[in-house]
Amino acid sequence: KLLFVSEATIRRDLQEMQSMGLIERNHGGAILPEHADEISIFFRMQKNPKEKERVATKALSHIPPFRSVFIDSSSTSLALAERMDLSFKTVVTNNLQTAIQLSKKPNINLILLGGSVHFNTISATGSWTARQLADFSFDLMISSCAAVVGSEVFERSLEQKEIKRVAFEHCRNRVLLIDHTKFGAHGTYRLSALSDYDLIATDRAPSEELSVGNAKLVY
């Protein structure tokens, strides 16, 4: 009565939300999952697709030459990776969906990191994953984030933050991909300052002036 929909509609919506990893069903209702802040990558891939395409397109022409790249578990990074020429490059990722999509491209030295895989993110995290990352030296890191607050970059998950921090410290050039919904969004764990990146790509001009230091901002 409150939502002006039928019980059958509510049940279908709850079922779909459960399949996305947004909720867990229980008798007579639903609860938030244990990792509620980690939204399913399949849901994220469907969210704001046009904005992510614009971000990827803006960034594509500004990517510096590279031979090795780390690609994080974000759907925006995947959107860019699918547009890049990765032939004869070493590509490292901790995300299963990214690895599956890129495995369809020929002549890539594709490395999938191991670790504890979360249901929602479909990505490997944990101390073992971090130790593997520490053995690399990347020319390029392509990543997104949960939120930009002021001129600071945040993640919702401590595990994702730690993985990105290790990769951050083992690469020469850092690319941040963010659509406009990330500005002012919620993030608990500080990853870095915007000025720590070399390239920041977004889909529209920020509503406030950002302190990006020597980073190149494109939109």
DRENVEXLUM-352178 format. One line per 10 residues: their letters; for each residue x, y, z of N, C-alpha, C. Coordinates in steps of 0.001 Angstrom, whole numbers, padded with zeros to 6 digits. Layout:
<tibas>
a) X,Y,Z,X,Y,Z,X,Y,Z  ...
</tibas>
This chain:
<tibas>
kllfvseati) 000830,-001207,000000,000000,000000,000000,000863,001254,000000  001952,001208,000739,002837,002360,000820,003465,002701,-000534  003840,001676,-001300,004544,001877,-002566,003618,001824,-003784  002309,001524,-003550,001338,001455,-004634,001725,000408,-005688  002245,-000732,-005227,002586,-001846,-006127,002085,-003141,-005503  002058,-004186,-006304,001569,-005473,-005817,002652,-006223,-005053  002231,-007229,-004288,003193,-008064,-003566,004099,-008806,-004543  003544,-009215,-005687,004344,-009926,-006689,005473,-009046,-007216  005196,-007769,-007407,006226,-006827,-007869,007331,-006693,-006829  006934,-006573,-005568,007917,-006472,-004490,008810,-007706,-004456
rrdlqemqsm) 008205,-008883,-004596,008987,-010119,-004569,009975,-010174,-005738  009531,-009763,-006931,010429,-009763,-008092,011576,-008775,-007896  011263,-007607,-007352,012307,-006605,-007118,013325,-007096,-006096  012828,-007719,-005026,013737,-008254,-004010,014616,-009362,-004588  014032,-010197,-005445,014804,-011265,-006071,015902,-010703,-006950  015560,-009650,-007710,016560,-009030,-008584,017657,-008355,-007761  017289,-007695,-006691,018282,-007049,-005824,019201,-008083,-005186  018627,-009244,-004830,019452,-010309,-004264,020451,-010822,-005300  020016,-010966,-006546,020911,-011453,-007599,022045,-010474,-007869  021831,-009190,-007593,022865,-008169,-007753,023782,-008080,-006538
gliernhgga) 023436,-008809,-005483,024251,-008761,-004279,023965,-007580,-003387  022839,-006893,-003623,022517,-005703,-002834,021853,-006047,-001504  021163,-007196,-001445,020462,-007604,-000227,020587,-009115,-000061  020197,-009587,001109,020049,-011012,001359,018616,-011254,001797  017959,-012212,001152,016579,-012516,001505,016515,-013317,002795  015502,-013051,003592,015208,-013892,004749,013700,-014070,004834  013251,-014840,005789,011825,-015136,005885,011033,-013853,006137  010202,-013492,005168,009348,-012330,005346,009972,-010998,005023  011208,-010988,004516,011813,-009692,004216,013209,-009808,003636  014043,-008831,003926,015402,-008798,003403,016286,-008001,004350
ilpehadeis) 017592,-008290,004315,018567,-007568,005134,019738,-007169,004252  020509,-006209,004716,021726,-005843,004009,022760,-006943,004188  023541,-007260,003136,024573,-008285,003271,025714,-007795,004145  026582,-008729,004505,027710,-008400,005385,028592,-007327,004776  028838,-007415,003466,029663,-006416,002775,028736,-005463,002012  027891,-004759,002738,026857,-003939,002097,027431,-002807,001259  028614,-002312,001631,029193,-001203,000886,029813,-001647,-000435  030035,-002943,-000600,030621,-003458,-001825,029510,-003842,-002794  029214,-002994,-003739,028118,-003220,-004674,028583,-004140,-005795  027718,-005055,-006195,028036,-006025,-007239,028550,-005328,-008492
iffrmqknpk) 029623,-005884,-009084,030164,-005293,-010311,029158,-005390,-011443  028285,-006407,-011435,027292,-006539,-012495,026269,-005408,-012407  025968,-004965,-011176,025094,-003803,-010997,025832,-002539,-011419  027118,-002435,-011026,027891,-001241,-011369,028084,-001107,-012873  028198,-002237,-013586,028365,-002185,-015033,027123,-001625,-015722  025964,-001807,-015095,024711,-001308,-015674,024382,000108,-015215  025100,000607,-014216,024806,001921,-013658,025599,003002,-014391  024905,004034,-014851,025528,005162,-015548,026440,004714,-016701  025971,003831,-017585,026859,003338,-018651,027318,004432,-019610  026439,005384,-019936,026817,006452,-020857,027900,007342,-020257
ekervatkal) 027777,007625,-018957,028779,008446,-018280,030135,007740,-018287  030120,006434,-018032,031374,005676,-018018,032002,005615,-019401  031173,005516,-020423,031681,005528,-021788,032352,006856,-022108  031740,007952,-021633,032329,009272,-021868,033663,009417,-021145  033717,008932,-019909,034973,008990,-019147,036057,008204,-019878  035721,006986,-020305,036690,006136,-021001,037163,006788,-022293  036236,007383,-023036,036584,008039,-024302,037493,009240,-024056  037192,010026,-023020,038021,011189,-022697,039438,010761,-022324  039547,009687,-021559,040860,009254,-021078,041697,008613,-022173  041041,007969,-023136,041729,007118,-024105,042858,007832,-024846
shippfrsvf) 042621,009051,-025279,043627,009768,-026071,044737,010374,-025220  044619,010248,-023900,045636,010839,-023013,046461,009782,-022282  046259,008517,-022610,047023,007453,-021956,048465,007478,-022463  049451,007545,-021584,050849,007579,-022024,051299,006205,-022530  052390,006139,-023270,052916,004840,-023721,053231,003942,-022514  052991,002664,-022671,053231,001736,-021559,053446,000333,-022097  054076,-000475,-021279,054241,-001891,-021597,053552,-002778,-020566  053335,-002250,-019369,052656,-003017,-018322,051638,-002132,-017632  050507,-002727,-017233,049434,-001949,-016625,048704,-002777,-015576  048363,-002139,-014470,047455,-002732,-013490,046081,-002096,-013677
idssstslal) 045052,-002936,-013765,043677,-002465,-013922,042887,-002908,-012710  042285,-001978,-012003,041583,-002319,-010768,040241,-002983,-011070  039439,-003180,-010023,038200,-003955,-010156,036981,-003110,-010508  037173,-001859,-010884,036037,-000981,-011164,035477,-001214,-012564  034181,-000979,-012714,033529,-001127,-014013,033955,-000030,-014985  034321,001144,-014469,034781,002229,-015342,036144,001898,-015939  037016,001294,-015142,038319,000870,-015658,038158,-000189,-016731  037199,-001096,-016533,036921,-002114,-017543,036442,-001476,-018839  035611,-000441,-018729,035117,000255,-019924,036267,000844,-020733  037279,001366,-020062,038447,001909,-020758,039312,000787,-021321
aermdlsfkt) 039537,-000247,-020521,040407,-001349,-020953,039881,-002003,-022222  038569,-002109,-022352,037980,-002726,-023531,038204,-001890,-024787  038498,-000601,-024632,038732,000290,-025766,040216,000433,-026105  041087,-000046,-025241,042525,000146,-025416,043131,-000958,-026274  044216,-000612,-026960,045015,-001607,-027672,046009,-002194,-026667  045745,-003390,-026227,046582,-004034,-025213,047469,-005126,-025806  047576,-005151,-027106,048384,-006172,-027764,049842,-006089,-027316  050379,-007253,-026961,051787,-007375,-026563,052116,-006543,-025317  051087,-006314,-024500,051268,-005635,-023213,051041,-006642,-022083  051667,-006376,-020931,051398,-007165,-019730,050295,-006476,-018949
vvtnnlqtai) 049196,-007182,-018752,048025,-006635,-018069,047768,-007449,-016808  047731,-006780,-015671,047509,-007439,-014385,046224,-006883,-013785  045361,-007754,-013292,044126,-007321,-012639,043787,-008279,-011515  043007,-007793,-010576,042499,-008653,-009500,041015,-008935,-009672  040458,-008542,-010817,039023,-008693,-011043,038742,-009788,-012059  037898,-010743,-011683,037609,-011881,-012561,036885,-011459,-013820  035916,-010551,-013687,035147,-010112,-014860,036048,-009388,-015850  036954,-008553,-015352,037902,-007867,-016227,038787,-008873,-016948  039265,-009875,-016214,040116,-010900,-016821,039367,-011674,-017902  038108,-012005,-017649,037305,-012737,-018636,037135,-011919,-019911
qlskkpninl) 036804,-010635,-019742,036583,-009787,-020920,037867,-009588,-021719  038985,-009373,-021026,040236,-009106,-021724,040846,-010372,-022304  040455,-011539,-021770,040980,-012797,-022310,040488,-013048,-023726  039462,-012310,-024146,038933,-012442,-025505,039792,-011698,-026526  040697,-010852,-026031,041580,-010107,-026929,042858,-010915,-027172  043381,-010887,-028393,044586,-011669,-028684,045864,-010971,-028232  046905,-011770,-028053,048275,-011275,-027857,048457,-010426,-026600  047693,-010717,-025543,047874,-010021,-024265,048518,-010969,-023265  049533,-010502,-022568,050089,-011257,-021442,049245,-010908,-020222  048173,-011660,-020016,047161,-011351,-019004,047428,-012140,-017731
illggsvhfn) 047520,-011429,-016614,047792,-012052,-015316,046654,-011725,-014358  046024,-012757,-013819,044959,-012606,-012834,045514,-012917,-011451  045446,-011951,-010560,045953,-012144,-009205,045030,-013067,-008413  045609,-013820,-007502,044829,-014692,-006636,044535,-014033,-005304  043638,-014630,-004542,043277,-014108,-003226,041868,-014501,-002861  041356,-013891,-001818,039988,-014145,-001372,039021,-013386,-002273  038091,-014109,-002883,037173,-013504,-003836,035837,-013216,-003158  035420,-011957,-003189,034142,-011559,-002614,033025,-011726,-003637  031864,-012133,-003164,030712,-012375,-004035,030328,-011124,-004816  030308,-009985,-004158,029823,-008765,-004812,030801,-008192,-005822
tisatgswta) 032046,-008069,-005426,033005,-007397,-006292,033596,-008315,-007346  033505,-009625,-007152,034115,-010600,-008052,035596,-010276,-008239  036250,-009870,-007166,037659,-009515,-007245,038422,-010120,-006087  039707,-010370,-006315,040572,-010945,-005291,041142,-009833,-004413  041051,-010023,-003117,041640,-009077,-002169,042284,-009860,-001032  042956,-009143,-000156,043578,-009785,000989,045090,-009643,000958  045742,-010118,001998,047186,-009953,002153,047966,-010678,001057  047473,-011850,000628,048178,-012588,-000430,048130,-011817,-001737  046982,-011229,-002053,046849,-010418,-003262,047818,-009238,-003209  047885,-008595,-002058,048781,-007446,-001897,050241,-007852,-002070
rqladfsfdl) 050614,-009013,-001540,052002,-009474,-001674,052352,-009752,-003130  051404,-010294,-003876,051649,-010523,-005300,051866,-009201,-006030  051054,-008217,-005729,051177,-006907,-006381,052537,-006271,-006109  053056,-006501,-004911,054329,-005886,-004521,055502,-006416,-005340  055297,-007505,-006075,056362,-008072,-006896,056383,-007491,-008308  055499,-006554,-008598,055430,-005944,-009928,055953,-004509,-009896  056333,-004050,-011081,056617,-002635,-011307,055879,-002246,-012587  054813,-001442,-012437,053934,-001128,-013560,054292,000215,-014194  054127,000285,-015509,054219,001575,-016191,052973,002407,-015931  051833,001724,-015747,050551,002422,-015703,049598,001735,-014729
misscaavvg) 048811,002537,-014035,047721,002036,-013192,046439,002722,-013621  045418,001936,-013931,044109,002469,-014290,043131,002092,-013192  042509,003101,-012583,041640,002818,-011439,040529,003843,-011333  039531,003496,-010541,038476,004421,-010185,038441,004499,-008661  037338,004960,-008107,037234,005066,-006654,035755,005115,-006275  035489,005081,-004988,034102,005157,-004515,033617,006594,-004428  034529,007511,-004086,034095,008890,-003855,035274,009853,-003954  034960,011081,-004342,035901,012194,-004262,035266,013238,-003362  035900,013493,-002238,035405,014466,-001266,036438,015579,-001159  036054,016778,-001593,037039,017839,-001674,038049,017469,-002743
sevfersleq) 039302,017382,-002366,040353,016947,-003289,040975,015638,-002831  040192,014843,-002086,040661,013561,-001567,039879,012413,-002205  040549,011287,-002387,039967,010103,-003017,039704,009050,-001944  038490,008480,-001961,038096,007536,-000917,037570,006233,-001514  037673,005167,-000700,037077,003873,-001006,036078,003515,000092  035133,002641,-000232,034172,002164,000762,034687,000942,001511  035616,000231,000901,036113,-001017,001464,037586,-000883,001840  037929,-001311,003041,039329,-001285,003475,040168,-002221,002606  039586,-003373,002225,040317,-004334,001407,040683,-003751,000049  039710,-003097,-000597,039986,-002488,-001899,040984,-001344,-001770
keikrvafeh) 040855,-000600,-000703,041785,000514,-000475,043220,000014,-000357  043427,-001076,000384,044766,-001594,000591,045358,-002147,-000701  044537,-002832,-001507,045023,-003347,-002789,045456,-002202,-003698  044628,-001174,-003797,044954,-000042,-004665,046158,000730,-004147  046312,000797,-002837,047458,001491,-002265,048767,000796,-002646  048796,-000536,-002603,049999,-001268,-002991,050303,-001042,-004472  049281,-001152,-005319,049478,-000911,-006748,049949,000520,-007001  049386,001443,-006235,049722,002865,-006337,051217,003094,-006154  051787,002349,-005230,053192,002538,-004875,054145,001815,-005820  053594,001041,-006763,054445,000267,-007668,054150,000582,-009128
crnrvllidh) 053815,001844,-009418,053559,002223,-010808,054132,003614,-011085  054399,003872,-012358,054979,005151,-012764,053912,006206,-013072  052845,005786,-013739,051781,006720,-014112,050453,006211,-013578  049678,007133,-012974,048422,006762,-012338,047263,007493,-013003  046272,006727,-013424,045097,007277,-014089,043883,007036,-013207  043119,008094,-012954,041889,007992,-012163,040696,008297,-013057  039731,007379,-013081,038519,007533,-013883,037333,007724,-012951  036622,008841,-013092,035494,009116,-012196,034371,009808,-012967  033157,009273,-012858,032033,010015,-013408,031533,011002,-012345  030655,011899,-012733,030277,013012,-011853,029581,012556,-010573
tkfgahgtyr) 029031,011333,-010555,028337,010863,-009344,029301,010585,-008197  030596,010488,-008486,031579,010214,-007428,031907,011461,-006598  031630,012637,-007153,031933,013869,-006420,030942,014038,-005264  031469,014096,-004059,030626,014261,-002886,029939,012992,-002431  030245,011845,-003056,029657,010572,-002638,030287,010125,-001315  029829,008973,-000806,030313,008489,000482,031496,007547,000308  032520,007756,001089,033657,006844,001134,034312,006938,002500  034610,005812,003115,035115,005794,004483,036636,005846,004549  037305,005200,003596,038750,004999,003694,039494,005856,002675  040322,006766,003162,041074,007650,002278,042150,006866,001542
lsalsdydli) 042176,007006,000230,043191,006355,-000583,044353,007284,-000891  044035,008498,-001337,045090,009427,-001751,044490,010798,-001996  045341,011717,-002400,044895,013029,-002863,044781,012993,-004383  043933,013810,-004944,043822,013902,-006398,045153,014286,-007036  045924,015089,-006326,047211,015545,-006847,048239,014420,-006971  047934,013235,-006406,048853,012100,-006513,048727,011379,-007853  047717,011753,-008648,047506,011111,-009945,048167,011920,-011059  048401,011247,-012173,048965,011919,-013346,047867,012369,-014303  046792,011577,-014373,045668,011902,-015255,044367,011620,-014518  043441,012584,-014563,042113,012414,-013970,041098,012687,-015079
atdrapseel) 040255,011692,-015363,039258,011838,-016419,037863,011714,-015820  036980,012638,-016207,035598,012599,-015743,034671,012985,-016897  033377,012849,-016692,032438,013055,-017792,031908,014477,-017886  032135,015274,-016870,031705,016670,-016923,032562,017502,-015968  032536,018797,-016152,033346,019677,-015313,032889,019596,-013856  033814,019474,-012916,033441,019456,-011500,032745,020746,-011106  031834,020648,-010160,031084,021829,-009723,031924,022759,-008860  033024,022260,-008347,033915,023087,-007544,035341,022930,-008041  036163,023934,-007765,037549,023868,-008190,038292,022839,-007350  039020,021968,-008027,039726,020895,-007341,041220,021177,-007306
svgnaklvy) 041841,020742,-006230,043287,020850,-006111,043900,019579,-006686  044316,019646,-007953,044836,018447,-008621,046345,018501,-008829  046998,019547,-008350,048437,019648,-008479,048875,019612,-009934  049818,018714,-010252,050307,018591,-011614,049517,017585,-012448  048469,017029,-011868,047654,016069,-012606,046935,016756,-013769  046762,016016,-014851,046031,016528,-016007,044568,016158,-015831  043673,017145,-015830,042254,016921,-015658,041555,017075,-017004  040870,016030,-017461,040147,016086,-018731,038696,015738,-018506  037804,016444,-019225,036357,016190,-019133,035659,016682,-020389
</tibas>
